[in-house]
C-alpha cells in the first residue's frame, strides 16, 4: 500500500452495530437506518469533550460559537467511506443544522468502498464509486459505479443499479453539465489496465448505463512506485461545460478534451482532444484535483507528490500556469501528500489538505483580480490522512475526514476571515473519505 495514497481493499459486507429493521432485497440494497441514532447539538456537546466517542457519536467542545444556538439552514450531509475491515457499511446520511450545529444520523446505504460521491443537479440521485480492487486486489477485478435514488424528505437512499467502472480503482465522479453522462476517473494501482476515465449514460430514472467510452493514457513519471504508469485522479468540466480536464497523477499531465453532447452532429466524437491536448506539469508533481473559480477565469490544482497548489489562468479550453505555491511548512521533514481542494462559497479563500505526516488543512486567500494565492494559516486535522473535506453552503462550517483515524471534525468557520475555530466537534466514523452537502428542501 502506497504510504501517501492508501486505498480501500474489498471486505466482506459489514454490519453496523446499531439496531435497524431487516434489509429488503439483495446484499447490495439499502440498509435503512430508521430513527435517529443520535442527536447532539454542538453547544450541548461540551460535556463530552474529554471522552471517547462511540461509533457514530459526536463529541467536542461547544462549536456553536458566534453562530449561536438558533436554528439555521438545514442540509443533509452524505459521507462516503472505505468499508475494509468492517469499520463502516458504505454511505451515511446525517442531517445538519448550520445554526445550532445539531447533527443527527438518519440513514445509511450498504455498498463497497464508496470513496467518492456525486449528487445529480436535481438532488434526486446519488452516485458512488466502488473503489476496487485496491492495492492488494487482483488486477483482473474491475471497480464499480453504483446509483441510488435519494429521498430528500427522509434522507433515505435506495439502491438502483451498479455497473462496471471499466477500470481499476475508480476514485472520482463528475456529471456532465447537461446531465446526460456520468464520468469516473479510474486511478488503477495496477499497471495493467492502467489509468483511464470512462463515460456512462444516465437514464431518466437515475440508473447508470454501461460505459460508452473509455479513454486510456500512456506514459510514466519519474517517481518510482507512484508514476510507473497512468493514474487518472479526477475528471472536471470547465465552467462553460465545453471542455473536460483529466488530471493524470502518473504522467504529470492535465489532459483537455472537447465535449460534444451530440456527437452525431460532429466528427469529433463525444470527447475529443483539444488542439493543445494537455498541459504539462512539473515532473514528479503528481496532479490530483482541479477546481475552477466562479468567474471561470482561474483554476486551481493540487499536486499530490510534491504537495503544492498551482494557479492557472483559463480561457477556451487552455490552462496557463500563473503561480505555484507549496503546501509544505518551512523546515518540515516527513511524508507529504497533497489531496483535496475547495473554494469557500464566496470565492475569497481556498483550502487544501496535506496528508502524509503533515495531516493539515492549508488556507489561502485569493487575490480577486489575479487569482493568485497568499498563505493564511495551517490547521491540524487532529487525525491521520485527511483525504477530503467540505465547506457547507453557508460557509460557516468546514468538515474534514481523517481516513486512518476513523474520525471527522466539524470546524466552525469565520466567513469573513476564513479562519477555523480551535474547538471542533468530533464525529467517530469508520474510514471517512468524501463529504457532500444536499439541501433537503
C-alpha positions in Angstrom: 0.0 0.0 0.0 1.5 3.3 -1.0 2.0 5.3 2.2 0.8 8.6 0.7 -2.1 7.1 -1.3 -3.8 4.4 0.9 -6.6 2.6 -1.0 -9.5 0.5 0.1 -9.5 -3.3 -0.1 -12.6 -5.4 -0.8 -14.0 -6.6 2.6 -16.8 -8.8 3.5 -20.1 -6.8 3.7 -20.0 -5.4 7.2 -23.0 -4.8 9.5 -23.2 -1.7 11.7 -23.7 -2.3 15.4 -26.8 -0.2 15.9 -30.2 -1.8 15.7 -32.1 -1.5 12.4 -35.0 -3.1 10.6 -34.3 -6.1 8.4 -32.9 -5.4 4.9 -35.1 -5.9 1.8 -33.7 -7.5 -1.4 -30.1 -8.3 -2.1 -27.0 -7.6 -0.1 -26.3 -4.6 -2.4 -29.6 -2.9 -1.5 -30.1 -0.2 1.1 -29.7 -0.8 4.8 -32.3 1.6 6.3 -31.4 3.3 9.5 -34.9 4.1 10.8 -34.9 6.6 13.6 -32.3 8.9 14.7 -29.2 7.1 16.0 -28.0 10.2 17.8 -28.7 13.9 18.0 -26.2 16.2 19.5 -26.1 20.0 19.2 -22.6 21.3 19.1 -23.3 23.6 22.0 -24.6 20.8 24.2 -21.7 18.5 23.3 -19.2 20.3 25.6 -19.6 17.8 28.3 -18.3 15.1 26.0 -15.1 17.0 25.0 -12.8 14.8 27.1 -14.5 11.5 26.4 -14.0 8.9 23.7 -16.9 8.9 21.2 -18.7 5.7 20.4 -19.1 4.8 16.7 -21.4 7.3 15.0 -21.4 9.6 18.0 -20.2 13.1 18.1 -18.1 14.9 20.7 -16.3 18.1 21.2 -16.3 21.5 22.8 -19.0 24.0 22.1 -18.8 24.8 18.4 -22.0 26.9 18.0 -19.9 29.9 18.9 -20.8 33.1 17.1 -23.5 31.4 15.1 -25.4 31.0 18.4 -27.9 28.2 19.2 -30.6 29.5 16.9 -31.7 27.1 14.1 -30.1 27.8 10.8 -30.3 26.3 7.3 -30.6 22.5 7.4 -28.7 20.3 5.0 -28.2 16.6 4.5 -24.6 15.6 4.8 -23.6 12.5 2.8 -20.4 10.7 3.9 -18.6 8.1 1.7 -16.2 5.7 3.4 -13.9 2.8 2.9 -15.5 -0.4 4.1 -12.4 -2.5 4.6 -12.0 -4.2 8.0 -15.7 -3.9 8.8 -15.4 -0.4 10.2 -18.1 1.0 8.0 -21.0 0.0 5.9 -20.9 2.4 3.0 -22.7 5.7 2.6 -24.1 7.5 5.7 -26.6 10.4 5.7 -26.7 12.9 8.5 -29.0 15.9 8.9 -27.0 19.0 9.9 -28.3 22.4 11.2 -25.9 25.1 10.3 -27.2 27.4 13.0 -27.3 25.2 16.1 -24.8 22.7 14.9 -27.3 19.9 15.6 -26.2 16.7 13.9 -28.4 13.6 13.5 -27.8 10.4 11.6 -30.8 9.4 9.6 -29.9 6.7 7.1 -27.2 4.6 5.5 -26.7 2.6 2.3 -24.7 -0.5 2.0 -22.1 -0.5 -0.8 -18.4 -1.4 -1.0 -15.8 1.4 -0.8 -17.9 4.4 -1.8 -14.8 6.7 -1.6 -16.3 9.4 -3.8 -19.8 10.6 -4.3 -21.6 13.0 -6.6 -25.2 14.2 -6.5 -27.4 15.0 -9.5 -28.4 18.6 -10.1 -32.0 17.9 -9.2 -30.7 16.2 -6.0 -32.8 13.1 -6.7 -29.9 10.7 -7.3 -26.6 9.9 -5.7 -23.8 8.1 -7.5 -20.8 6.4 -5.8 -17.7 4.7 -6.9 -17.0 1.2 -5.7 -13.2 1.6 -5.4 -11.9 -1.9 -6.2 -9.7 -3.9 -6.2 -7.4 -1.8 -4.1 -3.7 -2.2 -3.5 -3.7 -5.9 -2.9 -6.6 -7.0 -5.1 -6.4 -8.9 -8.4 -5.7 -6.7 -11.4 -8.4 -8.6 -13.3 -11.1 -7.2 -11.0 -12.8 -4.1 -12.1 -14.3 -1.4 -9.9 -17.9 -0.3 -10.0 -20.2 2.7 -10.1 -23.5 2.5 -8.1 -26.6 4.6 -8.4 -29.1 5.4 -5.6 -32.4 7.3 -5.5 -32.3 10.0 -2.8 -35.4 10.9 -0.9 -34.8 14.4 0.2 -37.7 14.5 2.6 -36.5 11.5 4.6 -32.8 11.4 3.7 -33.2 7.7 2.6 -31.1 6.2 -0.1 -32.4 3.3 -2.2 -30.2 1.3 -4.5 -30.9 1.4 -8.2 -28.1 -0.4 -10.0 -24.4 -0.9 -10.4 -22.2 -1.2 -13.4 -18.5 -1.9 -14.0 -16.3 1.2 -14.0 -14.4 -0.3 -16.9 -11.2 0.2 -15.0 -9.5 -0.4 -11.6 -9.8 1.7 -8.5 -12.4 4.4 -9.5 -11.8 7.4 -7.3 -13.7 10.4 -8.7 -17.0 11.1 -10.3 -18.4 14.0 -12.4 -21.7 14.6 -14.1 -21.7 16.5 -17.4 -23.3 19.9 -17.2 -26.3 18.8 -19.3 -26.9 15.8 -17.0 -26.5 13.3 -19.8 -23.4 11.5 -18.7 -21.5 10.3 -15.6 -17.7 10.1 -15.7 -15.3 8.3 -13.5 -11.6 8.5 -13.1 -10.0 5.1 -12.8 -6.8 5.5 -10.8 -5.6 1.9 -11.3 -3.0 0.9 -8.9 -2.1 -2.0 -11.3 -0.1 -1.1 -14.4 -2.5 -3.3 -16.4 -5.0 -1.9 -17.3 -3.5 1.4 -16.1 -5.3 4.7 -15.6 -8.3 5.7 -17.6 -11.6 7.6 -17.5 -14.9 6.1 -18.5 -18.2 7.7 -19.7 -21.6 6.3 -18.7 -25.0 7.4 -20.0 -27.6 8.4 -17.3 -31.2 7.3 -17.8 -34.2 9.5 -16.9 -34.9 7.2 -13.9 -31.4 7.8 -12.5 -29.9 4.5 -13.4 -26.4 4.4 -14.9 -25.8 2.6 -18.1 -22.8 0.6 -19.2 -19.9 2.7 -20.4 -19.9 4.1 -23.9 -16.3 5.3 -23.9 -13.1 4.5 -22.1 -10.0 6.7 -22.6 -6.6 5.4 -21.6 -3.4 7.5 -21.2 0.0 6.2 -21.9 3.3 7.2 -20.2 5.1 7.3 -16.9 6.7 9.8 -14.5 10.0 9.9 -12.6 8.7 8.8 -9.1 9.2 5.0 -9.0 6.3 3.1 -7.5 3.9 6.0 -7.9 4.3 7.0 -11.5 5.1 3.8 -13.3 2.0 4.3 -15.5 -1.0 6.4 -15.9 -3.1 7.2 -12.8 -6.2 9.4 -13.7 -7.2 11.0 -10.4 -10.1 13.4 -11.4 -12.3 14.5 -14.3 -13.5 18.1 -14.1 -15.7 20.0 -16.6 -14.9 23.6 -17.4 -17.5 26.2 -16.1 -18.9 26.7 -19.6 -19.4 22.9 -20.0 -17.5 22.7 -23.2 -14.3 21.0 -22.0 -13.3 18.2 -19.8 -10.0 18.1 -17.9 -8.5 14.8 -16.8 -5.7 15.1 -14.1 -3.2 12.3 -14.5 -1.0 11.8 -11.4 1.1 9.1 -13.1 2.4 11.0 -16.0 2.2 14.7 -14.8 -0.3 15.9 -17.4 -3.6 17.6 -17.3 -5.4 16.4 -20.4 -8.0 18.6 -22.1 -10.9 17.2 -24.1 -13.6 19.0 -26.1 -17.1 17.8 -25.0 -19.6 17.4 -27.8 -23.0 16.5 -26.3 -24.4 15.4 -29.7 -21.5 13.5 -31.4 -23.7 12.7 -34.4 -23.5 16.3 -35.4 -19.7 16.4 -35.4 -16.8 14.3 -36.5 -15.0 14.9 -33.2 -16.9 12.3 -31.2 -18.3 12.6 -27.7 -14.9 13.6 -26.2 -12.1 14.6 -28.4 -8.6 16.0 -27.6 -8.2 19.7 -27.9 -5.5 21.2 -30.2 -3.1 21.6 -27.3 -4.1 18.1 -26.0 -2.6 18.6 -22.5 -0.9 20.9 -20.0 2.4 19.6 -18.8 3.0 19.7 -15.1 6.4 19.8 -13.4 7.8 16.2 -13.5 7.3 14.3 -10.2 4.4 16.6 -9.1 1.5 14.2 -9.5 -1.6 16.3 -10.4 -4.6 15.3 -8.4 -7.7 17.6 -8.1 -8.7 20.7 -10.1 -11.3 23.4 -9.3 -12.4 26.5 -11.2 -13.4 29.8 -9.6 -16.9 31.2 -10.2 -15.6 33.7 -12.8 -14.3 30.8 -14.9 -11.0 32.8 -15.4 -8.9 30.8 -12.9 -8.3 27.2 -12.0 -6.5 25.6 -9.0 -4.8 22.3 -9.0 -3.4 20.2 -6.1 -0.3 18.1 -6.8 -0.1 15.1 -4.6 3.6 14.0 -4.8 5.1 17.4 -4.0 2.2 18.9 -2.1 1.6 22.1 -4.0 -1.2 24.2 -5.4 -0.9 25.5 -8.9 -2.8 28.5 -10.1 -3.8 28.7 -13.8 -5.4 31.4 -16.0 -8.1 29.8 -18.1 -9.6 30.6 -21.4 -11.4 28.5 -24.1 -10.0 25.1 -23.0 -6.5 26.3 -22.3 -4.7 26.4 -19.0 -1.7 28.7 -18.5 0.2 28.4 -15.2 0.5 31.6 -13.3 1.7 30.6 -9.8 2.9 27.6 -7.8 2.6 27.6 -4.0 4.0 24.9 -1.8 1.8 23.5 1.0 4.9 22.3 2.9 5.7 24.3 6.0 9.3 25.7 6.2 11.7 23.2 7.7 9.1 20.4 7.7 10.7 16.9 7.4 8.4 14.0 6.8 6.0 12.4 4.3 3.7 14.7 2.3 0.7 14.2 0.1 -1.4 17.0 -1.4 -5.0 16.0 -1.5 -8.4 17.7 -1.8 -9.0 21.3 -2.8 -12.1 23.5 -2.4 -13.0 27.2 -2.6 -15.2 28.9 0.0 -18.7 29.7 -1.1 -17.9 33.4 -1.6 -14.7 32.5 -3.6 -12.4 34.5 -1.3 -10.5 31.6 0.2 -9.1 28.3 -0.9 -8.3 25.3 1.3 -6.3 22.2 0.5 -5.3 19.1 2.5 -1.8 17.9 3.0 -1.6 14.3 4.2 1.5 12.2 4.9 3.0 13.2 8.2 1.7 16.8 8.0 -2.1 16.0 8.3 -3.2 19.5 8.0 -5.5 21.9 6.2 -3.9 24.8 4.5 -5.8 28.1 4.0 -5.0 30.6 1.2 -6.5 34.0 0.5 -7.3 34.6 -3.2 -6.5 37.9 -5.0 -9.8 38.9 -6.6 -8.0 40.3 -9.8 -5.1 38.0 -10.5 -6.4 34.8 -8.8 -3.1 34.4 -7.0 -2.8 32.8 -3.6 -1.5 34.1 -0.3 -0.9 31.7 2.6 -3.1 32.5 5.6 -2.8 29.7 8.1 -2.3 25.9 8.7 -4.7 23.8 10.7 -4.0 20.3 12.1 -6.9 17.9 11.2 -6.5 16.1 14.5 -6.0 12.7 12.8 -4.3 10.8 10.1 -4.8 11.0 6.3 -7.3 13.8 5.6 -8.3 12.9 2.1 -11.4 15.0 1.6 -13.3 17.8 3.2 -16.3 20.0 2.5 -17.5 23.6 3.4 -21.2 23.9 4.0 -23.1 26.2 1.6 -23.5 28.9 4.3 -19.7 29.0 4.7 -19.9 28.6 8.5 -18.6 25.1 8.8 -15.8 23.0 7.4 -15.8 19.2 7.8 -12.7 17.2 7.2 -12.4 13.4 7.4 -9.3 11.6 8.8 -9.4 8.3 6.9 -6.9 6.4 9.0 -8.1 7.8 12.4 -11.8 6.9 11.8 -12.9 10.5 12.6 -14.4 13.6 11.1 -14.1 17.0 12.6 -16.6 19.9 12.3 -14.8 23.2 12.4 -16.6 26.5 13.0 -15.5 28.8 10.2 -15.5 32.6 10.2 -16.9 33.7 6.8 -15.1 37.0 7.0 -11.6 35.8 7.7 -12.0 32.2 6.6 -10.3 31.0 9.8 -11.3 27.9 11.6 -12.1 27.7 15.3 -9.8 25.6 17.6 -12.7 23.7 19.3 -14.1 21.4 16.6 -16.7 18.7 17.1 -15.7 15.2 16.5 -17.7 12.5 14.7 -16.4 8.9 15.1 -17.0 7.1 11.8 -15.1 4.3 10.1 -12.6 5.4 7.3 -14.4 8.6 6.2 -13.4 9.8 2.8 -15.9 12.1 0.9 -18.5 14.6 2.0 -21.4 16.1 0.1 -24.0 18.6 1.3 -27.5 18.4 -0.1 -30.4 20.7 0.6 -33.4 18.6 1.6 -35.9 21.4 0.6 
